Amino acid sequence: MNKTVIEKITHIVGEKYIKSSTAQLLAYSYDATANFQRLPDLVISPGNAEEIAEVIKVCNEYKMSIIPRGSGTNLAAGTVPYDGGVVILFNRMDQILNFDKENLTITVQPGIISENLCTFVEAHGLFYPPDPSSMRISTIGGNVSENSGGLRGLKYGVTKDYVKGLQVVLPNGDILETGGKLAKDVAGYDLTSLFVGAEGTLGVVTAITLKLIPLPQYKMTSIAYFESLEDAARTVSSIIANKIIPVTLEFLDKKTISAVEQYMKIGLSTDVEAMLLLEQDGEMHQVEQDVKEMVRIAEENGALFTQIAKDAQEAEQIKTARRVALSALAKLKPTVILEDATVPRSELAKMVMRINDISEKYNVNIATFGHAGDGNLHPTCLTDLRDEEEMHRVEAAFAEIFEAALSLGGTITGEHGVGEMKAPYLEWKIGPIGINVMKNIKQTFDPNHIMNPGKVFAKETKKRVVVHGGN
Amino acid sequence: MNKTVIEKITHIVGEKYIKSSTAQLLAYSYDATANFQRLPDLVISPGNAEEIAEVIKVCNEYKMSIIPRGSGTNLAAGTVPYDGGVVILFNRMDQILNFDKENLTITVQPGIISENLCTFVEAHGLFYPPDPSSMRISTIGGNVSENSGGLRGLKYGVTKDYVKGLQVVLPNGDILETGGKLAKDVAGYDLTSLFVGAEGTLGVVTAITLKLIPLPQYKMTSIAYFESLEDAARTVSSIIANKIIPVTLEFLDKKTISAVEQYMKIGLSTDVEAMLLLEQDGEMHQVEQDVKEMVRIAEENGALFTQIAKDAQEAEQIKTARRVALSALAKLKPTVILEDATVPRSELAKMVMRINDISEKYNVNIATFGHAGDGNLHPTCLTDLRDEEEMHRVEAAFAEIFEAALSLGGTITGEHGVGEMKAPYLEWKIGPIGINVMKNIKQTFDPNHIMNPGKVFAKETKKRVVVHGGN
């Protein structure tokens, strides 16, 4: 990296907040995605939006890349450097700027840890629902840039449903303010939504106003085991068809259940094909009615065994079983690749069976769990990066999984983002016209392509896989 | 209009579906906004997206304007021609394309009447919440392009919260598909949200996939009268502070109540300063609890008189009182100008008082009603277009009302859109950087500025008004 650039950036941010030794840079050369690693040139911790604006101006002048990074929990290589450049950290920008109980909003800096925000508002009887599995370490800024989902998405939606306003430093150094605390605002284009999920490719988010809702008073959790995937999937469809929208409706397949039980020893039944985790929250009377009805529906659809958690502790244990799924699977093999192919929920059973068929076809080990109510599955491949031959089969299997999801009316990514990893597949979902529109938008914001390059847009789209077997 | 253009368009759409006589064009020279009128060159009723794409290509070639138009209920001159051009009607594109009870979505053509869609899904136990006051005649396409609100926005949000996917004909004739039925999808930028509320300036929406939710089983309505605006506003804040989010929380001031009572003779108290209409829906037990609690809060905050509707008929009568507010006021004077300045709900009382002060200062007659829970007010000026001197005062008063809303952290338009009418004020809200970003987006989609010109972007921003008296 140009010495002048380093000097200019150091002058803006202060030497204390700059990392440039190889050992330091290494720590920011990868994220939670397997198989992607490249060194940045510099890692900085600016103190405010104005400093970021100055840094961006310098980077724009010298055509240096900017990689905004929260806690690096990204699963699509969205925060891995592409061609060196400056990683921006938000560890000094983690404050609550405004908490407005009357208007039910909170304005925060991007570096605040997601769970800390949730805990803070819950202490005031309020609720910020998006709960990505990484929430204990992920930042709200990262959640916004990836439009993160979570276990409560079915009832409460995802991050974008709660972002009401943003402050964004644009690639030209302008500081844009969008939206605000208002319940309704139609003054111009919805720029807020454009930045949510843009994966840092259009600007650097420096402040976020979020909508809050009243904290539900009561919740109740249950599980149901099934001897067939179809029974579990039919239960999911039937719950929705009965006009119940539970807060959580999660699915674990046999392999995932076994891995979790092996890891946690909490007494899960491991001789079943599928498990559903069902939770409702809200007013007590309604919650009890919904959970009983969901259990009845599960039994009607052939559940082998159902259980309503008798207290908060038991409920927490059941939910932890789901939350640790990835960690439990990660114990089994050196490399774990977690995907998030998503289908309309009516296609859930078909999709799980397709994944199993593809897993067999390519002789790769795939366990599947995920947000059944959202049709958002996490086929998780247990493999080993060092086994090059197997890695080729893994890649081919995932390409076919994306193709299968698309053929069922689904998408290549439900909640993880496109990043660098799925960029070559994006055109499969949105088509050449969609890609063209997105490229034009990117171009107008960031003509020098300094903002998180290599993400979302691929140099080349992957050749499509021919999939046999229709919808 | 160029004869060749007319011939080409006639060839695409068919002579039967073209209107071009002056009498016919006159009917499409205005919308529901007072004081805006200009003739189009042609009015067409295409049959599908492909025809629209062909028409747009011709218009792009000859630099002719396109004005997409639903039922013309727009209140910001969003559907009034600007420099002639082709008005596109959707009366032949009003079909339900797909109703998916398992995934809780419905895909429709833009021309379907909003209320017809609601009635259809409600017959299946499902619910599409956005309910603009014009829903009996407005189209879903218009609602999407304006991101319409309504009376149920506080609890259920606005149109954009339900749009999951779009088909849009772009100004270059490309047909773009965005989103879909999926509960979660983060494949690329959120193009869907960019078109919602874009007022037809970026493309022509030709199909819409909407999210549905289960129909609430029960609802309960009540009213509360107050002798002061502050008491009413404090009630609103206190309801939210007590963690109750009612479906409807509407406000009518003294002038509006009188006009409605005069119009409907339903026994409203006319010797009070303000009335709140409170409604909750959901599970019976919860609804009863919430409504009783809201009534208690109203009484605690000095309500003179409260009443819970004893049955559906009485509830309907109360709600009709709110729904007819505009029609009732319209009876009083030849011209009615309805605005939608919006503030954070905590600033409601201040805003109503500012409106009253401004009304006195300019000696204009303004009645105010609106969505109190959303901070979305409808100051409504009763005037006469033919009185030029008064119209100048009306314009000055509204400019000061916008300025007052902004100084309280609000916006110039909560749910009506910018259109041509409020375009000169947009920069007051989003600033020169916001305008610049929006202009760049417009430019990249529509370099020839054929899509609904004169809307959103003004030739010149109004000079700002100096407002005395702070927040």
Interface residues (C-beta under 8 A of the other chain):
Chain A: D100 K101 E102 N103 L104 G125 L126 E146 N147 G149 G153 L154 V158 K160 D161 L170 D174 I175 L176 E177 T178 G180 K181 L182 A183 K184 D185 V186 A187 G188 Y189 D190 L191 S193 L194 V196 G197 A198 L202 I213 P214 L215 S237 I240 A241 K243 I244 I245 G282 E283 H285 Q286 Q289 T342 V343 P344 R345 S346 H371 G373 D374 G375 N376 G409 G410 T411 I412 T413 G414 E415 H416 G417 V418 K422 L426 K429 I430 G431 I433 G434 N436 V437 M438 N440 I441 Q443 T444 F445 V456
Chain B: D100 K101 E102 N103 L104 G125 L126 E146 N147 G149 G153 L154 V158 K160 D161 L170 D174 I175 L176 E177 T178 G180 K181 L182 A183 K184 D185 V186 A187 G188 Y189 D190 L191 S193 L194 V196 G197 A198 L202 I213 P214 L215 S237 I240 A241 K243 I244 I245 G282 E283 H285 Q286 Q289 T342 V343 P344 R345 S346 H371 G373 D374 G375 N376 G409 G410 T411 I412 T413 G414 E415 H416 G417 V418 K422 L426 K429 I430 G431 I433 G434 N436 V437 M438 N440 I441 Q443 T444 F445 V456
